[in-house]
């Protein structure tokens, strides 16, 4: 236990002083070997572990979904989705903010990434909402929090990583994320409705924008957005229909996104394609190092019996399943504040899985709970990836965005509690 404690403190200290996550995690693994040479986590082992982890067919889906999301963003797909949903609900109270939330849900089904969803939907929708009279802080926070739906609605990059780390079926995780994603989205829309009822809306501007979209007619708006709407149908339908594996579906999504962006909508010039590929490399390159280093550290923790110690501590310290699950949620929420989502999944999933199995929880439900928890971490400083993306779009101070995001996070956590204590929300579509 002493070695585990020293290693964790060392890891947190490195993260606190700003060391790269991959470097910090790999160093913490090597420190274990320096303290106790019988635990073979020397530099050679760590490097070999990184290489072996990345030599994975399943992990090929990660860079492919990232690339697909970037191509879609550069092709302006988010705007077409937003206009389609605005056509139906834009005339209602909070209709446009709710259309933003639904757009985030659908864009998540294209990219599998929270930051990608926040960037693509935010760059398009925040100026629209601000021009229509909505407060900039509210509009920014709404996209910031709703962007987390990108990792809950399948396909989801963290779910792929979770399945790889725990041996849980990725297909089952994807199916399990559908209803929880909808529950989170509905809770966020409920807050948007309450906010707009209290603060009011500039109905003249909103109705003018809504009528402009309605003037296209249903056929016009469907024709304009049809191929964008078909993207999740093709990706998820291929997976659930047994036609393709998640990795093959990721490759299909890249080809499909290129075809509709280059040839159907013609919103992506050919000269921007190399830049899209370069952006994808810049995104998933560091991520791959994090995945490998965290895998090595997780194996070291397994050798030290950390999961058994965690199980014993939780079951002996808390009497009821309800209390243990609440503590697990708190642990994951705190971890999401300080760790990148991928790192948190790789470090915490193997550690906590034995605990939830001892409680009789399905590993699929646990995967969904973990991802929903860490999706909240996109908005919580100091790491909060979506916070910094949204801040770069609006130039608002982080404190202002955070202040507006807290009520939305409260509704997000309300959804998390429902997902935690109502297993059927995660398991119903899997026949559970």
N, C-alpha and C positions, 0 to 999 in steps of 0.2 A: 504493500500500500504506500510505503514511503516513496518508492521509486515513481509510482504513478503520480503522486502528489507533486513531487519535484518536477517531473516532466511537464505536467499540465501548467504549473506556475511558470516554468521556463517558456512554454509555448505562448501563454498569455502575455508575458513580459515582452517577448519579441513582437507580437502583434501590436501591443500598446505603443512601442517605439517606432512602429511603421515598417517593420520588415515585411517583404513580400510573403504572402501566405504559404506558397510552396516551400520557400526557404525556411520559414519558421517551423513548419510542420516536419520537414525532413530533418532539421537540426534537433528538434525535440525527440525524434526517433533515434537519432545517433547518440544523443545524450544518455538514453536508457542503456545502450551498450557500454558507454564510458563508465557509467555507475556500476553496472553488473555485466561483465563480459560474457556471462553464460547466456544472456538474452542476445541472440545474434542479430543485432540491428546496426551493424557497422556500415560505413559508407558504401561498400561493395554490395551489401544486401539491399540497402535502400535503393540504390540505382537499379539493380536487377529487378526489384519489386516494381519500380516505376515502369520499366520497360515491359515487364510481363503484364502489368495491369492494362497498359495502353494497347497491347497486342490483342485486341478484343473486337470481334465482329459487331457486338451490340453497341459498343461505344462509337462506331462509325456514324450512328444516327445523330449524335450530338452536333458535330460540325455541319452535317447536312441540313438539319433543321435550322441552325443558326444562319447558314447561307441562304436558305429559302426565305427566312424572315427578313433578311437584309434586302434581298431582291424585291420582295413584296413592298417593303417600305419605300425603296427608291422608285418603285413603279406606281406609287400612290394608291395602293389597294385599299388602305384604311379609309380614304375619303369616299370611295364608292360604297363601302359597307355602311359608313356613317349616314350617307344620303338615303340609303335603302331603309334603314331603321327609322330615320327621321320622318320619312314618308308616312309611316304608320302611327308614330307616337309623338311627333314633334309638336302637335297642336295641344297636347295635354299639359297640365301643370308639371313642371320639371321634365317635360318631354325631351328636350335637347340634352340635358345632363344624363338622363336615363339612356338616351341613344348612345352617349359616349360609353357608358358602362357596358351596354350590349355589344358595341363595337369592340371593346377590349376583350369580351368573352370570345367573339368570333375570331379576332386577330390572334388570340392565344391558340386557337385551333389551327392557325397557320404557322406560327413561329415556335411555340413551346417555350417561350422565354418571356420573363417579366420585364426586364429592361428593354427588350426589343419592342414589346407591346406598348410600353410607356412612351418610348421615343417616337414610334410610328404614329400612334393615335394622338399623342400629345402635340406633336409638331403641327398636326392638321387641325385638331379640335379646340385647343386652348385659344388661339386667335379668334376662332369663330365665336366661342362663348363670350369672350371679353368684348368683342365688337357688338354683341347682342345685349350687353349690359350686365352680365354676370361678373361678380367680383373676381379679380385675377387670382387671388389666393385660393378661393373655393375651386375655381376651374382647374388650377394647377394641382391642388391636393386631390381632387376627384380622379384625375388621370393617374396621378402618382399611386394612389391606393388601388384603383381599379386595374392598373397595370399588373398587379400581382395575380390577377386572374389568368395571366398568360402561362403560369406554371401549374395551375390547378385544372383548367380545361385541357383535355388531351388534344394532341400529343404534348407531353411535358418533359423537358430536359431533366429536371430533378427527379421525376418518376423513373426515367431511364436509368439514372445513376443509382437511385434507391433499389431498383430491381437488380442491377448489377451487383450491388454491395450485399444484398440480403438473400438473393436467390428467389425473390418473389416474381411471379409472372408479370412482365411489363404490360402485356395485353390486358390482364386483369386490373392492373393499376390504372391504366388508361380508362377502361370502362367505369371503374369505381370513382373516377374524378369528375364524371359528367354531372351527376346530381349535386354533389357538394359545390362544384363551381357555380351552378345555377343558384344554389342557396346563398352563397356569398354575394353573387351579383344582385339578387333580389334584396338582400339586406342593405347593400350600398344604394340601390335605387330608392329604398324606403327612406334612408337618410336624406337623399337628394330631394325627395318630395317634401319631407318635413322642412328642410332648409329653405326651399323655394316658397313654401306656404308662409313661413315666418318672415322671410326677407322680401318676398315679392319678386316679380319679374317685369321687365319692360315688354309688356304684351304686344305693343305696336311693332317693335323690332322683331320679336320672336315670331309673331304671326306673319310678318312680311317675308322672313326667311323661310318659314314653313310653307307658305303659299307658293313661293318660287319653286320649291322642290315638288310640291303637289301639282304644279302646272305641267310638269313633265308627264304626268299620268302614270298609272301602274305599269303599263307596257314599257314606257320609256325608261322608268327607273329600274325595272327588272332587266331590261335589255342591257342597261349600262352596268349593272352590278352582278349579272347572272354568273359570269365566270369566276368572279371573286367568291360568291356564295358557294360555288361548287367545290372550292378547294378543300374545306374540311370534309365534305361528303366523299370526295375521292380518297383523301388520306385515311380518314377513320373508317370509311366503308371498306377500303382495301384491307385494313388490318382486321376489323371485326368479321369480315366476310371470309377470312382465311386465304385471301388472294396473295397478300404480301406480308412479310414480317415488318415490325416497326422500323428496322434498318432499311429495308427495301422501300418502305413508305416514305422515309426521309429522302431517299434518292429520287423517288417519283415526285415529291413536293418541289425539289429543286428544278427538275425538268419542266414541270407544270408551271411553276412561277415564272421561269424564263419565257416559256411559250406565250402565256397570257400578257406578260409585261412588254415583251418585245414585238409580238406579232398581232395579238388580239386588241389590246388597249393602246399599244404603241406609246406607252408612257415612260418607257425606259430606253434611252438612246443606247445604241451598241457601244459607243465609246465609254459608257459608264459601267459596263459589265466587268471589266478588269478591276475597277475600283471597288465594286461590290464583293468580288472574290478576295481582294486585299483586306477589306473591312472584316470579312469573315475570319480570315487568318489571324488578324489582330485580336479578334474576340475569343476564338477557341484555342489559340496557341497557349496563352497563359493558363487557360482553363484545364488543358490537358496535363500540364505540370502539377497543378493543384490536385487533380484527380489521382495522379500517380503517387504523389507524396502523401496524401491523406490515406490512400490504400496501404502504404507501407507502415504508416503510424498506427492505423487501425489493427494491422496484424500484430504489431508490437504490443498494443493494449490487450489483444486476445491472449498472447503468450503470457502476459502478466496477470491474467484472470480478472481484468477490469469489469467485464460484463457480469461475471458472477458476483463481484463485490457490489456492483450497482444494484443487482437484483436483491441481494441480501439486505442492503441498506434500506431500499424503498419498502420492501415487504415487512421488515421489522420495525420501521419507523412510523408507518401509516397503516391504520387498521383496515380501511375500506378501499375497495376498487375505485370508488369515486374520488377519494382523496389522492390516491396514487396517480390516477390519470390527470388530475388537476396539477399535481407537482410536475409530471412529465411535460405538460403543456407549458408551465412556467419556465422549466429548464430550456425547452426549445425556443420559446419566445426570447429569452435572454441570449441564447446562443445566436439567434438570428440578428441580434443587435450588433454582434461583434465579429461574426464570421460570414464569409461568402456562402451563398446557399449550397453550392456544390460541396464545399469543404464541410459544412455543417452536416449534410446528409451522410457523407462518407465517414465522418468521425462519430456521429451520434447514432446512426441507424443500427450498426452492429452492436453497439453498447446497450441500447434500449430494447432491441428486439426480444432478447430472452425475458425481459421484465414483462412486456405485454403478452408474450406467449404464456407466461406463468399465470397471467390474469385471465386467460382464455380468450383474448382478443385475436381476431383474424389479422395475419400479417398484412393483408391488403388494406384493411381499415387503418392499421397503424401507418402504412405508407401514405395514405391520404392525409391523416392527421398531421404527420410530420411535414408534408409539403405545404399544407395550409398554414401551419405555424410559421414556417420559414418564408412564406409569401408575405406575411406581415412584416418580416424583417427587411423587406425592400424599402420600407418607409420609416424605419427606426434608426436614428443615428447611433453610433458614428459611421457604420458601414453603409446602410440604406442606399443601395444602388439607384433606385427610382427617384429618391430625393435629389440626388445630384444631377440626374438626367433632366428632371423637371426644372431644376434650378437653372441649368444651362439653357433651357428653352425660354424661360421667362425673366431671368436675372433677379428674381425675388430672393430675399434673404432666406436661408434655410429655416430660421426660426419662424418666419411668417408661414411658410409652407407647412411646417410641422404643427403649428397651432391650428391651422385649418384641417390638418389630416387627423388629429386626435379623435374628433367625433366620428369620423369615418372608420377609424381603426376600432372604435368601441363597437360599432355595428359589425365590423369584420370579425371581431372576437366573439360577439354573440353568435354569429354563424359557426365559428370554430367550436363553441360549446355544444351546439346542436349536433355537429358532425361527430364530436367526441362521444357524446352520450346517447346518440340514436344511431346504432350500427347500420340499420337498414338504409340510411341515406347513402352510405358508401357501398353496401353489399347487394342492394336490391337488384341492380342490373346484372350482377354476376350470379343471380339465383340464390343469394344468401339471405 
